[in-house]
Amino acid sequence: MLERGGTRRRVAGTGLASSRTRFERRAAAARRRPRLVAGVLVALLLVAGLVAWLGWFSTVLTASRVEVRGVAPAAAGQVRAVAQVPLGGPLMRVDTDAVTARLVAGRAWSSVSVSRSLPDTVVVTVTPRVAVLAVRNPRGEVDVVDREGFTFRTVGTAPDGVPLVSSGAAQVTKAGVDAALAALGSLSPSLRGDVSGVSVSTADQVSFTVKAKGEKRKTVVWGGADNGSRKAELVQILLTQPGSTIDVSVPSSPVTR
């Protein structure tokens, strides 16, 4: 309907019709929402099923390579040999727990992690144990020990650069090994690298030799495992003093002779 001058007059009921339209649209959207959610869930289930089928049953995701992390390339072959990862089958069927168990039983690594990486890789991550001491066992062989006191390898002779521990007793005890480890652990890395000839008495008192100036070596009477930091400081200072023996077993009264 037009008012005077040609201006269109608002039609009564237009606002009500607009509200009804918006309500109908919201109602339709609400009816569609469950169907949309159901469709998304079905799609996700289909994708999960496809991935499961590809990983567990098909030849598309086949385990074909082993990636070794945490060691130098030259040592990766040893990790693969111990891990014995079965290749050629579905990637998801690789028993990572069994691979981990074989590596842990190998004793050469302080931590082991085995995982799968799509599309075809089994990833093995290891942390090698580091030899700190060598201890002769009752069979006459040499046990190689890491900084935690864990024996991870048995060899005929001590590895180069690894101090061989001797004892006044027939066999170095676990307490003696711990005492030697505590002593070496208190030294600075540079000084620790110059240590050799570690000995442990029957009372777990530690002595060792260390290189001073040039090729000259001095004997360090360390004593027990207490006051390690103070003893290490004294050894570092007294290495420059005359004498062939440094006795820090009583750190309040160090002696050189």
Contacts in CASP RR format, 6 or more apart in sequence:
PFRMAT RR
TARGET T0000
AUTHOR 0000-0000-0000
METHOD contacts of the structure
MODEL  1
MLERGGTRRRVAGTGLASSRTRFERRAAAARRRPRLVAGVLVALLLVAGL
VAWLGWFSTVLTASRVEVRGVAPAAAGQVRAVAQVPLGGPLMRVDTDAVT
ARLVAGRAWSSVSVSRSLPDTVVVTVTPRVAVLAVRNPRGEVDVVDREGF
TFRTVGTAPDGVPLVSSGAAQVTKAGVDAALAALGSLSPSLRGDVSGVSV
STADQVSFTVKAKGEKRKTVVWGGADNGSRKAELVQILLTQPGSTIDVSV
PSSPVTR
1 8 0 8 1.000
1 9 0 8 1.000
1 11 0 8 1.000
2 8 0 8 1.000
2 9 0 8 1.000
3 9 0 8 1.000
52 92 0 8 1.000
54 60 0 8 1.000
54 61 0 8 1.000
55 61 0 8 1.000
55 90 0 8 1.000
55 91 0 8 1.000
55 92 0 8 1.000
55 93 0 8 1.000
56 90 0 8 1.000
56 92 0 8 1.000
56 93 0 8 1.000
57 90 0 8 1.000
58 90 0 8 1.000
59 89 0 8 1.000
59 90 0 8 1.000
60 119 0 8 1.000
61 90 0 8 1.000
61 91 0 8 1.000
61 92 0 8 1.000
61 118 0 8 1.000
61 119 0 8 1.000
61 120 0 8 1.000
62 88 0 8 1.000
62 89 0 8 1.000
62 90 0 8 1.000
62 91 0 8 1.000
62 120 0 8 1.000
63 85 0 8 1.000
63 86 0 8 1.000
63 87 0 8 1.000
63 88 0 8 1.000
63 89 0 8 1.000
63 90 0 8 1.000
63 91 0 8 1.000
63 93 0 8 1.000
63 94 0 8 1.000
63 116 0 8 1.000
63 120 0 8 1.000
63 121 0 8 1.000
63 122 0 8 1.000
64 87 0 8 1.000
64 88 0 8 1.000
64 120 0 8 1.000
64 121 0 8 1.000
65 87 0 8 1.000
65 120 0 8 1.000
65 121 0 8 1.000
65 122 0 8 1.000
66 80 0 8 1.000
66 83 0 8 1.000
66 85 0 8 1.000
66 87 0 8 1.000
66 121 0 8 1.000
66 122 0 8 1.000
66 123 0 8 1.000
66 124 0 8 1.000
67 117 0 8 1.000
67 121 0 8 1.000
67 122 0 8 1.000
67 123 0 8 1.000
67 124 0 8 1.000
68 76 0 8 1.000
68 77 0 8 1.000
68 79 0 8 1.000
68 80 0 8 1.000
68 124 0 8 1.000
68 125 0 8 1.000
68 126 0 8 1.000
69 123 0 8 1.000
69 124 0 8 1.000
69 125 0 8 1.000
69 126 0 8 1.000
70 125 0 8 1.000
70 126 0 8 1.000
70 127 0 8 1.000
70 128 0 8 1.000
71 79 0 8 1.000
71 126 0 8 1.000
71 128 0 8 1.000
75 128 0 8 1.000
78 108 0 8 1.000
79 103 0 8 1.000
79 109 0 8 1.000
79 124 0 8 1.000
79 126 0 8 1.000
80 124 0 8 1.000
82 102 0 8 1.000
82 103 0 8 1.000
82 106 0 8 1.000
82 108 0 8 1.000
83 99 0 8 1.000
83 102 0 8 1.000
83 103 0 8 1.000
83 114 0 8 1.000
83 124 0 8 1.000
84 99 0 8 1.000
84 102 0 8 1.000
85 94 0 8 1.000
85 99 0 8 1.000
85 122 0 8 1.000
85 124 0 8 1.000
86 94 0 8 1.000
86 95 0 8 1.000
87 122 0 8 1.000
91 116 0 8 1.000
91 118 0 8 1.000
91 119 0 8 1.000
91 120 0 8 1.000
91 121 0 8 1.000
91 122 0 8 1.000
92 116 0 8 1.000
94 116 0 8 1.000
94 122 0 8 1.000
96 114 0 8 1.000
96 115 0 8 1.000
96 116 0 8 1.000
96 122 0 8 1.000
97 114 0 8 1.000
99 114 0 8 1.000
99 122 0 8 1.000
99 124 0 8 1.000
100 112 0 8 1.000
100 113 0 8 1.000
100 114 0 8 1.000
103 109 0 8 1.000
103 112 0 8 1.000
103 114 0 8 1.000
103 124 0 8 1.000
103 126 0 8 1.000
104 112 0 8 1.000
107 129 0 8 1.000
107 150 0 8 1.000
107 151 0 8 1.000
107 152 0 8 1.000
107 153 0 8 1.000
108 128 0 8 1.000
108 129 0 8 1.000
108 152 0 8 1.000
108 153 0 8 1.000
109 126 0 8 1.000
109 127 0 8 1.000
109 128 0 8 1.000
109 129 0 8 1.000
110 127 0 8 1.000
110 128 0 8 1.000
110 129 0 8 1.000
110 146 0 8 1.000
110 148 0 8 1.000
110 150 0 8 1.000
111 126 0 8 1.000
111 127 0 8 1.000
112 124 0 8 1.000
112 125 0 8 1.000
112 126 0 8 1.000
112 127 0 8 1.000
113 123 0 8 1.000
113 124 0 8 1.000
113 125 0 8 1.000
113 126 0 8 1.000
114 122 0 8 1.000
114 123 0 8 1.000
114 124 0 8 1.000
114 125 0 8 1.000
115 122 0 8 1.000
115 123 0 8 1.000
115 125 0 8 1.000
116 122 0 8 1.000
116 123 0 8 1.000
117 123 0 8 1.000
129 146 0 8 1.000
129 150 0 8 1.000
129 152 0 8 1.000
130 146 0 8 1.000
130 147 0 8 1.000
131 144 0 8 1.000
131 145 0 8 1.000
131 146 0 8 1.000
131 153 0 8 1.000
131 159 0 8 1.000
131 162 0 8 1.000
132 145 0 8 1.000
132 146 0 8 1.000
132 147 0 8 1.000
132 149 0 8 1.000
132 162 0 8 1.000
132 181 0 8 1.000
132 184 0 8 1.000
133 144 0 8 1.000
133 145 0 8 1.000
133 149 0 8 1.000
133 162 0 8 1.000
133 163 0 8 1.000
133 164 0 8 1.000
133 165 0 8 1.000
133 177 0 8 1.000
133 180 0 8 1.000
133 181 0 8 1.000
133 184 0 8 1.000
133 198 0 8 1.000
134 142 0 8 1.000
134 143 0 8 1.000
134 144 0 8 1.000
134 145 0 8 1.000
134 155 0 8 1.000
134 158 0 8 1.000
134 159 0 8 1.000
134 162 0 8 1.000
134 163 0 8 1.000
134 164 0 8 1.000
134 165 0 8 1.000
135 142 0 8 1.000
135 143 0 8 1.000
135 145 0 8 1.000
135 151 0 8 1.000
135 164 0 8 1.000
135 165 0 8 1.000
135 172 0 8 1.000
135 177 0 8 1.000
136 142 0 8 1.000
136 143 0 8 1.000
136 164 0 8 1.000
136 165 0 8 1.000
136 166 0 8 1.000
136 172 0 8 1.000
137 143 0 8 1.000
137 154 0 8 1.000
137 171 0 8 1.000
138 170 0 8 1.000
138 171 0 8 1.000
141 154 0 8 1.000
141 155 0 8 1.000
141 156 0 8 1.000
142 154 0 8 1.000
142 155 0 8 1.000
142 156 0 8 1.000
142 157 0 8 1.000
142 158 0 8 1.000
142 164 0 8 1.000
143 151 0 8 1.000
143 153 0 8 1.000
143 154 0 8 1.000
144 151 0 8 1.000
144 152 0 8 1.000
144 153 0 8 1.000
144 154 0 8 1.000
144 155 0 8 1.000
144 158 0 8 1.000
144 159 0 8 1.000
144 162 0 8 1.000
145 151 0 8 1.000
145 152 0 8 1.000
145 177 0 8 1.000
145 181 0 8 1.000
146 152 0 8 1.000
147 181 0 8 1.000
147 185 0 8 1.000
149 177 0 8 1.000
149 178 0 8 1.000
149 181 0 8 1.000
158 164 0 8 1.000
161 193 0 8 1.000
161 196 0 8 1.000
163 184 0 8 1.000
163 195 0 8 1.000
163 196 0 8 1.000
163 197 0 8 1.000
163 198 0 8 1.000
163 208 0 8 1.000
164 196 0 8 1.000
164 197 0 8 1.000
164 198 0 8 1.000
165 172 0 8 1.000
165 176 0 8 1.000
165 177 0 8 1.000
165 180 0 8 1.000
165 197 0 8 1.000
165 198 0 8 1.000
165 199 0 8 1.000
165 200 0 8 1.000
166 172 0 8 1.000
166 197 0 8 1.000
166 198 0 8 1.000
166 199 0 8 1.000
166 200 0 8 1.000
167 173 0 8 1.000
167 176 0 8 1.000
167 199 0 8 1.000
167 200 0 8 1.000
167 201 0 8 1.000
167 202 0 8 1.000
168 199 0 8 1.000
168 200 0 8 1.000
168 201 0 8 1.000
168 202 0 8 1.000
169 202 0 8 1.000
172 180 0 8 1.000
172 200 0 8 1.000
173 200 0 8 1.000
173 204 0 8 1.000
175 204 0 8 1.000
176 200 0 8 1.000
176 204 0 8 1.000
176 206 0 8 1.000
177 200 0 8 1.000
178 225 0 8 1.000
179 200 0 8 1.000
179 204 0 8 1.000
179 205 0 8 1.000
179 206 0 8 1.000
179 224 0 8 1.000
179 225 0 8 1.000
180 198 0 8 1.000
180 200 0 8 1.000
180 206 0 8 1.000
180 208 0 8 1.000
182 225 0 8 1.000
182 228 0 8 1.000
183 198 0 8 1.000
183 206 0 8 1.000
183 208 0 8 1.000
183 222 0 8 1.000
183 223 0 8 1.000
183 224 0 8 1.000
183 225 0 8 1.000
183 228 0 8 1.000
183 231 0 8 1.000
184 192 0 8 1.000
184 195 0 8 1.000
184 198 0 8 1.000
184 208 0 8 1.000
185 192 0 8 1.000
186 228 0 8 1.000
186 229 0 8 1.000
186 231 0 8 1.000
186 232 0 8 1.000
187 195 0 8 1.000
187 232 0 8 1.000
187 235 0 8 1.000
188 232 0 8 1.000
188 236 0 8 1.000
191 210 0 8 1.000
191 232 0 8 1.000
191 235 0 8 1.000
191 236 0 8 1.000
194 210 0 8 1.000
194 211 0 8 1.000
195 208 0 8 1.000
195 209 0 8 1.000
195 210 0 8 1.000
196 208 0 8 1.000
196 209 0 8 1.000
196 210 0 8 1.000
196 217 0 8 1.000
197 208 0 8 1.000
197 209 0 8 1.000
198 206 0 8 1.000
198 207 0 8 1.000
198 208 0 8 1.000
199 206 0 8 1.000
199 207 0 8 1.000
199 208 0 8 1.000
200 206 0 8 1.000
201 207 0 8 1.000
204 224 0 8 1.000
204 225 0 8 1.000
205 221 0 8 1.000
205 222 0 8 1.000
205 223 0 8 1.000
205 224 0 8 1.000
205 249 0 8 1.000
206 222 0 8 1.000
206 223 0 8 1.000
206 224 0 8 1.000
206 225 0 8 1.000
207 219 0 8 1.000
207 220 0 8 1.000
207 221 0 8 1.000
207 222 0 8 1.000
207 223 0 8 1.000
208 219 0 8 1.000
208 220 0 8 1.000
208 222 0 8 1.000
209 217 0 8 1.000
209 218 0 8 1.000
209 219 0 8 1.000
209 220 0 8 1.000
210 217 0 8 1.000
210 218 0 8 1.000
210 220 0 8 1.000
210 235 0 8 1.000
210 239 0 8 1.000
211 217 0 8 1.000
211 218 0 8 1.000
212 218 0 8 1.000
212 239 0 8 1.000
212 240 0 8 1.000
213 239 0 8 1.000
213 240 0 8 1.000
218 239 0 8 1.000
218 243 0 8 1.000
218 244 0 8 1.000
218 245 0 8 1.000
218 246 0 8 1.000
219 244 0 8 1.000
219 245 0 8 1.000
219 246 0 8 1.000
220 235 0 8 1.000
220 245 0 8 1.000
220 246 0 8 1.000
220 247 0 8 1.000
220 248 0 8 1.000
221 245 0 8 1.000
221 246 0 8 1.000
221 247 0 8 1.000
221 248 0 8 1.000
221 249 0 8 1.000
222 231 0 8 1.000
222 248 0 8 1.000
222 249 0 8 1.000
223 248 0 8 1.000
223 249 0 8 1.000
224 249 0 8 1.000
227 251 0 8 1.000
230 248 0 8 1.000
230 251 0 8 1.000
231 248 0 8 1.000
231 251 0 8 1.000
234 246 0 8 1.000
234 248 0 8 1.000
234 251 0 8 1.000
234 254 0 8 1.000
235 246 0 8 1.000
235 248 0 8 1.000
238 246 0 8 1.000
238 248 0 8 1.000
238 254 0 8 1.000
238 256 0 8 1.000
239 246 0 8 1.000
241 256 0 8 1.000
242 256 0 8 1.000
243 256 0 8 1.000
243 257 0 8 1.000
244 257 0 8 1.000
245 255 0 8 1.000
245 256 0 8 1.000
245 257 0 8 1.000
246 254 0 8 1.000
246 255 0 8 1.000
246 256 0 8 1.000
247 254 0 8 1.000
247 255 0 8 1.000
247 256 0 8 1.000
247 257 0 8 1.000
248 254 0 8 1.000
END
